[in-house]
Amino acid sequence: TFDNAKVINLSGERNPYKAGKLGEISEGAYADMILINGNPLNDIDVIANPAKNFVWVMKDGIIYN
């Protein structure tokens, strides 16, 4: 996500994420994360069944189970 954030920051005035930092985990940064039961680098199929393998999703700093 760090490299993607750098590209988005290049968009200048078109950047919709100006209120916080992107591509890092820090206070005041946008906080969108998924906690997955498994390692998608070893087995990409763990993301094929989110009901089974997604422990929680964090969107805008709020955790959803």
C-alpha positions as CSV (number, residue, x, y, z in Angstrom):
1,T,0.0,0.0,0.0
2,F,3.0,2.4,0.5
3,D,3.8,2.4,-3.2
4,N,0.1,2.9,-4.2
5,A,-0.1,5.8,-1.7
6,K,2.9,7.5,-3.4
7,V,1.1,7.2,-6.8
8,I,-2.1,8.6,-5.4
9,N,-0.2,11.5,-3.8
10,L,1.0,12.4,-7.3
11,S,-2.5,13.2,-8.4
12,G,-2.4,16.5,-6.7
13,E,-5.8,18.2,-6.4
14,R,-7.5,15.0,-7.6
15,N,-6.3,13.1,-4.6
16,P,-9.5,12.3,-2.5
17,Y,-7.4,11.3,0.6
18,K,-6.1,14.7,1.8
19,A,-7.4,14.5,5.4
20,G,-4.9,11.9,6.5
21,K,-1.8,9.9,5.6
22,L,-1.9,7.0,3.2
23,G,0.3,3.8,3.0
24,E,1.3,3.7,6.7
25,I,0.0,2.7,10.1
26,S,0.2,5.8,12.2
27,E,-2.0,8.2,14.2
28,G,-4.1,10.2,11.9
29,A,-3.6,8.0,8.9
30,Y,-6.4,6.3,6.9
31,A,-6.9,2.9,8.6
32,D,-8.3,0.4,6.1
33,M,-7.1,-3.1,6.9
34,I,-8.2,-6.7,6.8
35,L,-7.1,-9.3,9.3
36,I,-7.0,-12.7,7.5
37,N,-6.9,-16.2,9.0
38,G,-4.1,-17.4,6.7
39,N,-1.4,-16.1,4.5
40,P,-2.4,-15.0,1.1
41,L,1.2,-15.0,0.0
42,N,1.3,-18.7,0.6
43,D,-2.3,-19.5,-0.5
44,I,-4.3,-16.8,-2.4
45,D,-7.5,-18.9,-1.9
46,V,-7.8,-17.6,1.7
47,I,-9.3,-14.4,0.3
48,A,-11.8,-16.4,-1.9
49,N,-14.0,-17.1,1.2
50,P,-14.1,-13.9,3.3
51,A,-16.9,-15.3,5.5
52,K,-14.6,-18.0,6.7
53,N,-11.2,-16.4,6.6
54,F,-11.6,-12.7,7.3
55,V,-11.4,-12.2,11.0
56,W,-12.2,-8.5,10.8
57,V,-12.2,-5.5,8.5
58,M,-11.1,-2.0,9.6
59,K,-12.5,0.8,7.5
60,D,-11.8,4.4,8.5
61,G,-10.5,3.3,11.8
62,I,-13.7,1.3,12.7
63,I,-13.5,-2.5,13.2
64,Y,-16.3,-4.6,11.6
65,N,-16.6,-8.3,12.5
